[in-house]
Amino acid sequence: MSCKKRGRPELSPRLDDGYVTPEKTAKKRCEEVNEGYEGWDVEDVCLYLEGQGHGDLQDTFRKNKVRGTNLQYLTEDHLEKMNISAVGTRMELLRIFRRLCQNPHPNMKVFNDPIHGHIELHPLLVHIIDTPQFQRLRYIKQLGGTYYVFPGASHNRFEHSIGVGHLAGCLVRALHERQPELRINGRDILCVQIAGLCHDLGHGPFSHMFDGRFMPLACPQKEFKHEEASVKMFDYLIKSNNLEVEMKKYGLVLPEDLKFIKEQIAGPLPPEDEECFNSSQNKGSWPYEGRQEDKSFLYEVVANKRNGIDVDKWDYFARDCHHLGIQNNFDYKRFLKFARVCEVGNKKHICTREKEVGNLYDMFHTRNCLHRRAYQHKVGNIIETMITDAFLKADPHVQIEGSDGNYYTISGSVDDMVAYTKLTDNIFHQILYSSDPKLSTARDILHNVECRKLYKYVGQTQPKSDKKITPDEYDKLPADVANSTPQPSAPDVRLNPEDFIVDVIHMDYGMKEQNPINNVRFYCKTDPSKAIKIRKDQVSQLLPEKFAEQIIRVYCKRTEEKCLEAAKRYFVQWCMNRDFSKPQDGDVVAPDMTPLKASWAEKEDENNDSEHKDHKFRVRLFNN
């Protein structure tokens, strides 16, 4: 018998990688976390064991077909059932696996964010960030025309999206650490982070101005939603940058995970149907395909259509308040401490402690305050209206090159992602600095914005709750105001419908007339697994009775002093005719008109009578 050792070809030295021992091979495999331990097959796990000094257990793990996805869920009971009898060995294995699953990716990139501090992002997220489609968000203002009112509001969709991706990971990891039984894996975390990162890819120039003001006027038949555009842009981003290869490399399963990401951004249903589905607790069929119903809570992280509590709001509350100079009263870090998943009906939902209900009311109050003080600022809104007018005038004459050499207008570019990638806030200056005579009208409007020659604010009013203005009335409102000839004496200046702009604003807590807290579930310290509902009267008697209202603002395009005085009288008469609330400055701008409205005078008398009675009561009490 030959005494020469038999070679083992699979462990023989390899010139291409320079490793000569199985331990070094295992070490290399362990350090190449580019693929992620979740993507390891049985042999990869065995190589890892070899590198950790437990090569004698390889056959045991092969027999039980333990893969990388199983490692984070292994318990001492599992190892005991695998016939690993030594308690010390079992504890050592658990320690090794926990360390493997908890260690951050070696190629994580650190971002210094002014809101969240130093944050680490997975290399796959960095690959997505480093694409032209994502970099486009650097040139889209987060708050649109509000920057012209608040000089600090210069931040963009780019940094907001990075913040949402970070917070999405924070929330899902917190749930995973608190409740391992949810079986949240690395794929889930990565997919939710990608959805947070890409949820705003579809925003157009000046953010909500584009889809809220420009597109409904330019293409009312399209019913454009930036969420749907985000899904299209995400598809284009993945394909044009060949990121499917990178996704597979980091352990994602395609097309299942791609579908999961897109469902988080826009949902599988039309907005109205999905809102109805998420607010119901019946046992209807599960509409999502990316994840099964046992992970329904994952769809509440990025865009929570059930109650509006999601990481998107957490980031823009903190970020917008920081740049606007407004105090933020909501601390998302506290919510992270108390978040857990409970079963409600046949679905799993993210819940929080019952003592946090007051903080959540404060959160929605903060949202309402931001809208009143900044997002719906009367000057910011009129600037966005003027920019919208300019874009509408320029729309037929602006040509943006898209795919296959085709050219698209501003509004038409949403149908071609190659063209839409080129559409950012820069279109403002492209029009402003152009010399094309066809753009002269649009150019003049934008020049007036730059020189602060704005349309003039006339006044604000509110309809009664049962007489709110419907969308089909919007186009008729300027003519309605112009036809409201002031009484008792008509002004010398005659105004026409084209001189007025009527802006109808809907203010709410995020769910129209509903109280969003009614769709939040809570748990108590004594039984964290049981979800409960907390009614408003269990919290405080000082909470709002109504959760939505309509505000109507009127502006005048003619800026001469006489025209503005006349416009205010037209506006007061219009409020009287429509039985709206009395304008706050009504008694100043039209003191001869407001007494003619009996209901306005009666309310004034009632207040005076009440004050008079209180005064008499105080005097009588003092005399006694």
Secondary structure as GFF3:
##gff-version 3
##sequence-region A 1 624
A	DSSP	three_ten_helix	9	11	.	.	.	ID=ss1
A	DSSP	alpha_helix	22	31	.	.	.	ID=ss2
A	DSSP	three_ten_helix	33	35	.	.	.	ID=ss3
A	DSSP	three_ten_helix	37	39	.	.	.	ID=ss4
A	DSSP	alpha_helix	42	51	.	.	.	ID=ss5
A	DSSP	three_ten_helix	55	57	.	.	.	ID=ss6
A	DSSP	alpha_helix	58	63	.	.	.	ID=ss7
A	DSSP	alpha_helix	68	71	.	.	.	ID=ss8
A	DSSP	alpha_helix	76	81	.	.	.	ID=ss9
A	DSSP	alpha_helix	87	102	.	.	.	ID=ss10
A	DSSP	beta_strand	109	113	.	.	.	ID=ss11
A	DSSP	beta_strand	117	121	.	.	.	ID=ss12
A	DSSP	alpha_helix	123	129	.	.	.	ID=ss13
A	DSSP	alpha_helix	132	135	.	.	.	ID=ss14
A	DSSP	three_ten_helix	136	139	.	.	.	ID=ss15
A	DSSP	three_ten_helix	144	148	.	.	.	ID=ss16
A	DSSP	alpha_helix	157	178	.	.	.	ID=ss17
A	DSSP	three_ten_helix	180	182	.	.	.	ID=ss18
A	DSSP	alpha_helix	186	198	.	.	.	ID=ss19
A	DSSP	alpha_helix	208	209	.	.	.	ID=ss20
A	DSSP	pi_helix	210	214	.	.	.	ID=ss21
A	DSSP	alpha_helix	215	218	.	.	.	ID=ss22
A	DSSP	alpha_helix	226	240	.	.	.	ID=ss23
A	DSSP	alpha_helix	243	249	.	.	.	ID=ss24
A	DSSP	alpha_helix	256	266	.	.	.	ID=ss25
A	DSSP	alpha_helix	271	279	.	.	.	ID=ss26
A	DSSP	three_ten_helix	293	300	.	.	.	ID=ss27
A	DSSP	alpha_helix	311	324	.	.	.	ID=ss28
A	DSSP	alpha_helix	332	338	.	.	.	ID=ss29
A	DSSP	beta_strand	340	344	.	.	.	ID=ss30
A	DSSP	beta_strand	347	353	.	.	.	ID=ss31
A	DSSP	three_ten_helix	354	356	.	.	.	ID=ss32
A	DSSP	alpha_helix	357	370	.	.	.	ID=ss33
A	DSSP	pi_helix	371	375	.	.	.	ID=ss34
A	DSSP	alpha_helix	378	394	.	.	.	ID=ss35
A	DSSP	three_ten_helix	395	397	.	.	.	ID=ss36
A	DSSP	beta_strand	400	401	.	.	.	ID=ss37
A	DSSP	three_ten_helix	403	405	.	.	.	ID=ss38
A	DSSP	beta_strand	407	408	.	.	.	ID=ss39
A	DSSP	three_ten_helix	412	415	.	.	.	ID=ss40
A	DSSP	alpha_helix	417	421	.	.	.	ID=ss41
A	DSSP	alpha_helix	426	432	.	.	.	ID=ss42
A	DSSP	three_ten_helix	437	439	.	.	.	ID=ss43
A	DSSP	alpha_helix	440	450	.	.	.	ID=ss44
A	DSSP	beta_strand	456	461	.	.	.	ID=ss45
A	DSSP	three_ten_helix	465	467	.	.	.	ID=ss46
A	DSSP	three_ten_helix	471	476	.	.	.	ID=ss47
A	DSSP	alpha_helix	477	482	.	.	.	ID=ss48
A	DSSP	three_ten_helix	497	499	.	.	.	ID=ss49
A	DSSP	beta_strand	500	508	.	.	.	ID=ss50
A	DSSP	three_ten_helix	516	519	.	.	.	ID=ss51
A	DSSP	beta_strand	522	524	.	.	.	ID=ss52
A	DSSP	beta_strand	527	532	.	.	.	ID=ss53
A	DSSP	three_ten_helix	536	538	.	.	.	ID=ss54
A	DSSP	beta_strand	548	556	.	.	.	ID=ss55
A	DSSP	alpha_helix	561	578	.	.	.	ID=ss56
A	DSSP	alpha_helix	586	589	.	.	.	ID=ss57
A	DSSP	three_ten_helix	594	596	.	.	.	ID=ss58
A	DSSP	alpha_helix	598	623	.	.	.	ID=ss59
###
